[in-house]
Amino acid sequence: MLFSRFKTHLPTPDEALEGRPERAFSVPDRHTVLGNPLLGPYPDGLEIADFGLGCFWGAERKFWQTKGVWTTLVGYQGGHTPNPTYEEVCSGHTGHTEAVRVVYDPKTVSYDQLLKLFWESHDPTQGFRQGNDVGTQYRSAIYTHSPAQQQTAEASRDAYRTTLHNAGYTDITTEILPADTTRPFYPAEGYHQQYLDKNPTGYCGIGGTGVSCPAGVAPAPEVTDQ
């Protein structure tokens, strides 16, 4: 009963698992598709964007296929438990969502374009689920790295909300919060990184509403066949 409850209920800090001071596993050095390092520091001029849009296997592939993205990695964000494991996150007792960290060159792909890809790649109205995947770890989220990102993300949400309402959808449930010290990004286990590159026929639960982002959000970025 407790497990079931926490699949659709975010734990408070007191309810969350204790976690650990250091990561319990190693993370690969480089991206299997792009060839660049997964963990920072990253080259000057690049920026970071963090998104949660359901199962992170398919979500990560959406972004690594985008021109201007330098590297991607999957992890856990927005919860309370430090350095969680996949099993702990899936229990619902950490408060994290499955997230994709996108390191990109803003001279080639804008944050606006990444937001458009984010909104159109999932259903942001479903709360603690995405399709058949049910649980707090599948909630829609944007964690921002600057006031400009926060403002842009909120504006894109407001614009897309109207379009979704007109298409018959309920309100957007996406949380948009700063990626500050209270919401660190914890990289996931190595076998999750670029999972669909290693397992091309593996599960991908990513699917959008079919409703395009409205005018005012930049055109979709160019996608390469990688």
Phi and psi restraints in degrees (value plus and minus 20) as a CYANA .aco file:
   2 LEU   PHI     -85.4   -45.4
   2 LEU   PSI     -61.7   -21.7
   3 PHE   PHI     -81.4   -41.4
   3 PHE   PSI     -65.9   -25.9
   4 SER   PHI     -81.4   -41.4
   4 SER   PSI     -61.6   -21.6
   5 ARG   PHI     -80.6   -40.6
   5 ARG   PSI     -62.7   -22.7
   6 PHE   PHI    -101.5   -61.5
   6 PHE   PSI     -22.3    17.7
   7 LYS   PHI     -89.3   -49.3
   7 LYS   PSI     -49.2    -9.2
   8 THR   PHI    -148.6  -108.6
   8 THR   PSI       5.3    45.3
   9 HIS   PHI    -160.4  -120.4
   9 HIS   PSI     102.1   142.1
  10 LEU   PHI     -93.1   -53.1
  10 LEU   PSI     107.4   147.4
  11 PRO   PHI     -91.4   -51.4
  11 PRO   PSI     131.5   171.5
  12 THR   PHI     -98.8   -58.8
  12 THR   PSI     147.5   187.5
  13 PRO   PHI     -75.5   -35.5
  13 PRO   PSI     -55.9   -15.9
  14 ASP   PHI     -91.1   -51.1
  14 ASP   PSI     -47.5    -7.5
  15 GLU   PHI    -106.2   -66.2
  15 GLU   PSI     -38.7     1.3
  16 ALA   PHI     -92.6   -52.6
  16 ALA   PSI     136.2   176.2
  17 LEU   PHI     -83.2   -43.2
  17 LEU   PSI     132.8   172.8
  18 GLU   PHI     -89.0   -49.0
  18 GLU   PSI     -57.2   -17.2
  19 GLY   PHI      57.7    97.7
  19 GLY   PSI    -172.9  -132.9
  20 ARG   PHI    -176.2  -136.2
  20 ARG   PSI     136.5   176.5
  21 PRO   PHI     -93.1   -53.1
  21 PRO   PSI     -41.4    -1.4
  22 GLU   PHI    -154.5  -114.5
  22 GLU   PSI     138.8   178.8
  23 ARG   PHI     -81.7   -41.7
  23 ARG   PSI     119.6   159.6
  24 ALA   PHI    -110.8   -70.8
  24 ALA   PSI     -13.6    26.4
  25 PHE   PHI    -173.9  -133.9
  25 PHE   PSI     147.0   187.0
  26 SER   PHI    -113.8   -73.8
  26 SER   PSI     139.8   179.8
  27 VAL   PHI    -141.7  -101.7
  27 VAL   PSI     114.5   154.5
  28 PRO   PHI     -76.6   -36.6
  28 PRO   PSI     136.3   176.3
  29 ASP   PHI     -94.5   -54.5
  29 ASP   PSI     -60.6   -20.6
  30 ARG   PHI    -150.0  -110.0
  30 ARG   PSI     135.6   175.6
  31 HIS   PHI     -90.1   -50.1
  31 HIS   PSI     111.9   151.9
  32 THR   PHI     -91.7   -51.7
  32 THR   PSI     -40.0     0.0
  33 VAL   PHI    -122.0   -82.0
  33 VAL   PSI     -70.7   -30.7
  34 LEU   PHI    -105.6   -65.6
  34 LEU   PSI     -41.6    -1.6
  35 GLY   PHI      61.2   101.2
  35 GLY   PSI     -21.6    18.4
  36 ASN   PHI    -113.6   -73.6
  36 ASN   PSI     140.2   180.2
  37 PRO   PHI     -79.3   -39.3
  37 PRO   PSI     124.3   164.3
  38 LEU   PHI    -100.7   -60.7
  38 LEU   PSI     -64.1   -24.1
  39 LEU   PHI    -119.7   -79.7
  39 LEU   PSI     128.9   168.9
  40 GLY   PHI     -91.7   -51.7
  40 GLY   PSI    -199.5  -159.5
  41 PRO   PHI     -92.3   -52.3
  41 PRO   PSI     132.0   172.0
  42 TYR   PHI    -124.3   -84.3
  42 TYR   PSI     141.3   181.3
  43 PRO   PHI     -77.4   -37.4
  43 PRO   PSI     130.2   170.2
  44 ASP   PHI     -78.2   -38.2
  44 ASP   PSI     124.0   164.0
  45 GLY   PHI      74.5   114.5
  45 GLY   PSI     -35.1     4.9
  46 LEU   PHI    -107.1   -67.1
  46 LEU   PSI     135.4   175.4
  47 GLU   PHI    -145.6  -105.6
  47 GLU   PSI     144.9   184.9
  48 ILE   PHI    -139.3   -99.3
  48 ILE   PSI     118.1   158.1
  49 ALA   PHI    -153.0  -113.0
  49 ALA   PSI     119.8   159.8
  50 ASP   PHI    -141.0  -101.0
  50 ASP   PSI     108.9   148.9
  51 PHE   PHI    -155.3  -115.3
  51 PHE   PSI     122.9   162.9
  52 GLY   PHI    -139.3   -99.3
  52 GLY   PSI     102.3   142.3
  53 LEU   PHI    -165.2  -125.2
  53 LEU   PSI      24.9    64.9
  54 GLY   PHI      78.8   118.8
  54 GLY   PSI    -179.9  -139.9
  55 CYS   PHI     -71.5   -31.5
  55 CYS   PSI     105.5   145.5
  56 PHE   PHI     -96.3   -56.3
  56 PHE   PSI     -28.8    11.2
  57 TRP   PHI     -83.8   -43.8
  57 TRP   PSI     -76.3   -36.3
  58 GLY   PHI     -91.1   -51.1
  58 GLY   PSI     -53.4   -13.4
  59 ALA   PHI     -82.8   -42.8
  59 ALA   PSI     -61.9   -21.9
  60 GLU   PHI     -83.0   -43.0
  60 GLU   PSI     -61.4   -21.4
  61 ARG   PHI     -80.9   -40.9
  61 ARG   PSI     -57.8   -17.8
  62 LYS   PHI     -73.7   -33.7
  62 LYS   PSI     -60.5   -20.5
  63 PHE   PHI    -104.1   -64.1
  63 PHE   PSI     -57.1   -17.1
  64 TRP   PHI     -89.1   -49.1
  64 TRP   PSI     -39.0     1.0
  65 GLN   PHI    -101.0   -61.0
  65 GLN   PSI     -23.5    16.5
  66 THR   PHI    -111.9   -71.9
  66 THR   PSI     107.4   147.4
  67 LYS   PHI     -80.5   -40.5
  67 LYS   PSI     112.3   152.3
  68 GLY   PHI      81.3   121.3
  68 GLY   PSI     -31.5     8.5
  69 VAL   PHI    -105.0   -65.0
  69 VAL   PSI     104.9   144.9
  70 TRP   PHI    -108.1   -68.1
  70 TRP   PSI     -60.4   -20.4
  71 THR   PHI    -178.5  -138.5
  71 THR   PSI     140.4   180.4
  72 THR   PHI    -157.1  -117.1
  72 THR   PSI     132.8   172.8
  73 LEU   PHI    -172.4  -132.4
  73 LEU   PSI     133.6   173.6
  74 VAL   PHI    -125.2   -85.2
  74 VAL   PSI     134.5   174.5
  75 GLY   PHI    -190.8  -150.8
  75 GLY   PSI    -180.9  -140.9
  76 TYR   PHI    -144.7  -104.7
  76 TYR   PSI     116.8   156.8
  77 GLN   PHI    -172.0  -132.0
  77 GLN   PSI     135.9   175.9
  78 GLY   PHI      64.2   104.2
  78 GLY   PSI     -10.0    30.0
  79 GLY   PHI    -132.5   -92.5
  79 GLY   PSI    -181.0  -141.0
  80 HIS   PHI    -135.1   -95.1
  80 HIS   PSI     -48.6    -8.6
  81 THR   PHI     -98.7   -58.7
  81 THR   PSI     101.1   141.1
  82 PRO   PHI     -93.0   -53.0
  82 PRO   PSI     117.1   157.1
  83 ASN   PHI      31.2    71.2
  83 ASN   PSI      38.0    78.0
  84 PRO   PHI     -95.6   -55.6
  84 PRO   PSI     143.5   183.5
  85 THR   PHI    -121.2   -81.2
  85 THR   PSI     147.2   187.2
  86 TYR   PHI     -79.8   -39.8
  86 TYR   PSI     -63.5   -23.5
  87 GLU   PHI     -82.5   -42.5
  87 GLU   PSI     -58.3   -18.3
  88 GLU   PHI     -87.2   -47.2
  88 GLU   PSI     -62.2   -22.2
  89 VAL   PHI     -83.0   -43.0
  89 VAL   PSI     -63.2   -23.2
  90 CYS   PHI     -87.0   -47.0
  90 CYS   PSI     -40.7    -0.7
  91 SER   PHI     -90.4   -50.4
  91 SER   PSI     -38.8     1.2
  92 GLY   PHI      64.0   104.0
  92 GLY   PSI     -16.8    23.2
  93 HIS   PHI    -118.2   -78.2
  93 HIS   PSI      -6.5    33.5
  94 THR   PHI    -134.8   -94.8
  94 THR   PSI     -44.9    -4.9
  95 GLY   PHI      65.7   105.7
  95 GLY   PSI     -19.3    20.7
  96 HIS   PHI    -101.8   -61.8
  96 HIS   PSI     137.9   177.9
  97 THR   PHI    -131.9   -91.9
  97 THR   PSI     134.8   174.8
  98 GLU   PHI     -92.7   -52.7
  98 GLU   PSI     105.0   145.0
  99 ALA   PHI    -147.3  -107.3
  99 ALA   PSI     136.9   176.9
 100 VAL   PHI    -137.8   -97.8
 100 VAL   PSI     105.9   145.9
 101 ARG   PHI    -113.0   -73.0
 101 ARG   PSI     105.6   145.6
 102 VAL   PHI    -134.5   -94.5
 102 VAL   PSI      98.3   138.3
 103 VAL   PHI    -124.1   -84.1
 103 VAL   PSI      99.9   139.9
 104 TYR   PHI    -158.4  -118.4
 104 TYR   PSI     141.2   181.2
 105 ASP   PHI    -117.4   -77.4
 105 ASP   PSI      89.6   129.6
 106 PRO   PHI     -86.4   -46.4
 106 PRO   PSI     -31.8     8.2
 107 LYS   PHI     -97.0   -57.0
 107 LYS   PSI     -37.6     2.4
 108 THR   PHI    -130.1   -90.1
 108 THR   PSI     -60.6   -20.6
 109 VAL   PHI    -154.4  -114.4
 109 VAL   PSI     111.1   151.1
 110 SER   PHI    -108.8   -68.8
 110 SER   PSI     142.1   182.1
 111 TYR   PHI     -81.9   -41.9
 111 TYR   PSI     -56.9   -16.9
 112 ASP   PHI     -75.3   -35.3
 112 ASP   PSI     -64.8   -24.8
 113 GLN   PHI     -86.3   -46.3
 113 GLN   PSI     -59.2   -19.2
 114 LEU   PHI     -84.9   -44.9
 114 LEU   PSI     -57.8   -17.8
 115 LEU   PHI     -83.7   -43.7
 115 LEU   PSI     -61.3   -21.3
 116 LYS   PHI     -79.8   -39.8
 116 LYS   PSI     -65.1   -25.1
 117 LEU   PHI     -82.0   -42.0
 117 LEU   PSI     -62.0   -22.0
 118 PHE   PHI     -77.9   -37.9
 118 PHE   PSI     -74.3   -34.3
 119 TRP   PHI     -82.3   -42.3
 119 TRP   PSI     -60.3   -20.3
 120 GLU   PHI    -102.7   -62.7
 120 GLU   PSI     -26.9    13.1
 121 SER   PHI    -116.9   -76.9
 121 SER   PSI     -20.6    19.4
 122 HIS   PHI    -175.6  -135.6
 122 HIS   PSI     157.4   197.4
 123 ASP   PHI    -124.1   -84.1
 123 ASP   PSI      84.7   124.7
 124 PRO   PHI    -102.0   -62.0
 124 PRO   PSI      -6.2    33.8
 125 THR   PHI    -126.5   -86.5
 125 THR   PSI     -15.0    25.0
 126 GLN   PHI    -115.3   -75.3
 126 GLN   PSI     -20.5    19.5
 127 GLY   PHI      48.5    88.5
 127 GLY   PSI    -148.8  -108.8
 128 PHE   PHI    -107.6   -67.6
 128 PHE   PSI      33.7    73.7
 129 ARG   PHI    -187.5  -147.5
 129 ARG   PSI     147.0   187.0
 130 GLN   PHI    -169.1  -129.1
 130 GLN   PSI      82.9   122.9
 131 GLY   PHI      45.3    85.3
 131 GLY   PSI    -147.4  -107.4
 132 ASN   PHI    -103.4   -63.4
 132 ASN   PSI     -25.6    14.4
 133 ASP   PHI    -106.3   -66.3
 133 ASP   PSI      94.9   134.9
 134 VAL   PHI    -135.0   -95.0
 134 VAL   PSI     112.2   152.2
 135 GLY   PHI     130.3   170.3
 135 GLY   PSI     138.0   178.0
 136 THR   PHI     -82.6   -42.6
 136 THR   PSI     -44.6    -4.6
 137 GLN   PHI     -93.4   -53.4
 137 GLN   PSI     -25.7    14.3
 138 TYR   PHI    -125.7   -85.7
 138 TYR   PSI     -10.1    29.9
 139 ARG   PHI     -91.0   -51.0
 139 ARG   PSI     133.4   173.4
 140 SER   PHI     -99.4   -59.4
 140 SER   PSI     115.3   155.3
 141 ALA   PHI    -176.5  -136.5
 141 ALA   PSI     128.6   168.6
 142 ILE   PHI    -149.3  -109.3
 142 ILE   PSI     105.1   145.1
 143 TYR   PHI    -134.0   -94.0
 143 TYR   PSI      98.4   138.4
 144 THR   PHI    -116.7   -76.7
 144 THR   PSI     133.4   173.4
 145 HIS   PHI    -133.4   -93.4
 145 HIS   PSI     -10.6    29.4
 146 SER   PHI    -186.3  -146.3
 146 SER   PSI     139.8   179.8
 147 PRO   PHI     -78.1   -38.1
 147 PRO   PSI     -54.3   -14.3
 148 ALA   PHI     -85.1   -45.1
 148 ALA   PSI     -62.5   -22.5
 149 GLN   PHI     -82.2   -42.2
 149 GLN   PSI     -62.6   -22.6
 150 GLN   PHI     -79.9   -39.9
 150 GLN   PSI     -66.6   -26.6
 151 GLN   PHI     -84.4   -44.4
 151 GLN   PSI     -62.9   -22.9
 152 THR   PHI     -85.8   -45.8
 152 THR   PSI     -62.1   -22.1
 153 ALA   PHI     -83.9   -43.9
 153 ALA   PSI     -62.7   -22.7
 154 GLU   PHI     -85.7   -45.7
 154 GLU   PSI     -59.5   -19.5
 155 ALA   PHI     -85.5   -45.5
 155 ALA   PSI     -60.1   -20.1
 156 SER   PHI     -87.8   -47.8
 156 SER   PSI     -57.3   -17.3
 157 ARG   PHI     -81.4   -41.4
 157 ARG   PSI     -65.7   -25.7
 158 ASP   PHI     -83.4   -43.4
 158 ASP   PSI     -59.6   -19.6
 159 ALA   PHI     -88.3   -48.3
 159 ALA   PSI     -62.6   -22.6
 160 TYR   PHI     -91.7   -51.7
 160 TYR   PSI     -51.0   -11.0
 161 ARG   PHI     -77.1   -37.1
 161 ARG   PSI     -66.3   -26.3
 162 THR   PHI     -81.2   -41.2
 162 THR   PSI     -63.2   -23.2
 163 THR   PHI     -84.8   -44.8
 163 THR   PSI     -61.2   -21.2
 164 LEU   PHI     -86.3   -46.3
 164 LEU   PSI     -61.5   -21.5
 165 HIS   PHI     -78.1   -38.1
 165 HIS   PSI     -62.6   -22.6
 166 ASN   PHI     -85.6   -45.6
 166 ASN   PSI     -43.8    -3.8
 167 ALA   PHI    -112.1   -72.1
 167 ALA   PSI     -17.5    22.5
 168 GLY   PHI      75.8   115.8
 168 GLY   PSI     -12.3    27.7
 169 TYR   PHI    -107.0   -67.0
 169 TYR   PSI     137.1   177.1
 170 THR   PHI     -99.1   -59.1
 170 THR   PSI    -194.0  -154.0
 171 ASP   PHI     -90.8   -50.8
 171 ASP   PSI     133.1   173.1
 172 ILE   PHI     -89.7   -49.7
 172 ILE   PSI     115.3   155.3
 173 THR   PHI    -126.6   -86.6
 173 THR   PSI     -16.1    23.9
 174 THR   PHI     -78.3   -38.3
 174 THR   PSI     109.4   149.4
 175 GLU   PHI    -109.3   -69.3
 175 GLU   PSI     113.9   153.9
 176 ILE   PHI    -142.4  -102.4
 176 ILE   PSI      88.6   128.6
 177 LEU   PHI    -160.7  -120.7
 177 LEU   PSI     133.7   173.7
 178 PRO   PHI     -84.7   -44.7
 178 PRO   PSI     121.7   161.7
 179 ALA   PHI    -106.4   -66.4
 179 ALA   PSI      41.6    81.6
 180 ASP   PHI    -112.5   -72.5
 180 ASP   PSI    -185.5  -145.5
 181 THR   PHI     -86.4   -46.4
 181 THR   PSI     -37.2     2.8
 182 THR   PHI    -106.0   -66.0
 182 THR   PSI     -29.4    10.6
 183 ARG   PHI    -153.8  -113.8
 183 ARG   PSI      38.4    78.4
 184 PRO   PHI     -87.2   -47.2
 184 PRO   PSI     136.4   176.4
 185 PHE   PHI    -114.8   -74.8
 185 PHE   PSI     102.4   142.4
 186 TYR   PHI    -126.7   -86.7
 186 TYR   PSI      94.9   134.9
 187 PRO   PHI     -77.7   -37.7
 187 PRO   PSI     125.0   165.0
 188 ALA   PHI    -104.1   -64.1
 188 ALA   PSI     152.5   192.5
 189 GLU   PHI     -77.6   -37.6
 189 GLU   PSI     134.2   174.2
 190 GLY   PHI     -76.6   -36.6
 190 GLY   PSI     -56.5   -16.5
 191 TYR   PHI     -90.5   -50.5
 191 TYR   PSI     -36.3     3.7
 192 HIS   PHI    -103.1   -63.1
 192 HIS   PSI     -43.9    -3.9
 193 GLN   PHI     -88.6   -48.6
 193 GLN   PSI     105.4   145.4
 194 GLN   PHI      30.4    70.4
 194 GLN   PSI      23.9    63.9
 195 TYR   PHI     -76.4   -36.4
 195 TYR   PSI     -62.6   -22.6
 196 LEU   PHI     -98.8   -58.8
 196 LEU   PSI     -30.7     9.3
 197 ASP   PHI     -97.3   -57.3
 197 ASP   PSI     -60.4   -20.4
 198 LYS   PHI     -95.9   -55.9
 198 LYS   PSI     -48.5    -8.5
 199 ASN   PHI    -150.6  -110.6
 199 ASN   PSI      56.9    96.9
 200 PRO   PHI     -77.8   -37.8
 200 PRO   PSI     -46.0    -6.0
 201 THR   PHI    -120.6   -80.6
 201 THR   PSI      -5.1    34.9
 202 GLY   PHI     -91.7   -51.7
 202 GLY   PSI     151.2   191.2
 203 TYR   PHI     -84.9   -44.9
 203 TYR   PSI     115.0   155.0
 204 CYS   PHI    -157.0  -117.0
 204 CYS   PSI      88.8   128.8
 205 GLY   PHI    -113.9   -73.9
 205 GLY   PSI      -9.0    31.0
 206 ILE   PHI     -97.9   -57.9
 206 ILE   PSI     110.2   150.2
 207 GLY   PHI    -184.2  -144.2
 207 GLY   PSI     111.4   151.4
 208 GLY   PHI    -108.5   -68.5
 208 GLY   PSI    -194.6  -154.6
 209 THR   PHI    -104.8   -64.8
 209 THR   PSI     -35.6     4.4
 210 GLY   PHI      65.3   105.3
 210 GLY   PSI     -19.8    20.2
 211 VAL   PHI    -117.3   -77.3
 211 VAL   PSI     100.4   140.4
 212 SER   PHI     -92.8   -52.8
 212 SER   PSI     130.3   170.3
 213 CYS   PHI     -83.9   -43.9
 213 CYS   PSI     124.6   164.6
 214 PRO   PHI     -96.5   -56.5
 214 PRO   PSI     151.2   191.2
 215 ALA   PHI     -79.5   -39.5
 215 ALA   PSI     126.2   166.2
 216 GLY   PHI      88.3   128.3
 216 GLY   PSI     -41.4    -1.4
 217 VAL   PHI    -124.7   -84.7
 217 VAL   PSI     118.1   158.1
 218 ALA   PHI     -81.0   -41.0
 218 ALA   PSI     137.7   177.7
 219 PRO   PHI     -77.7   -37.7
 219 PRO   PSI     137.2   177.2
 220 ALA   PHI     -80.5   -40.5
 220 ALA   PSI     122.6   162.6
 221 PRO   PHI     -90.3   -50.3
 221 PRO   PSI     136.9   176.9
 222 GLU   PHI     -86.8   -46.8
 222 GLU   PSI     115.2   155.2
 223 VAL   PHI    -130.3   -90.3
 223 VAL   PSI     111.9   151.9
 224 THR   PHI    -120.9   -80.9
 224 THR   PSI     137.4   177.4
 225 ASP   PHI    -112.1   -72.1
 225 ASP   PSI      73.9   113.9
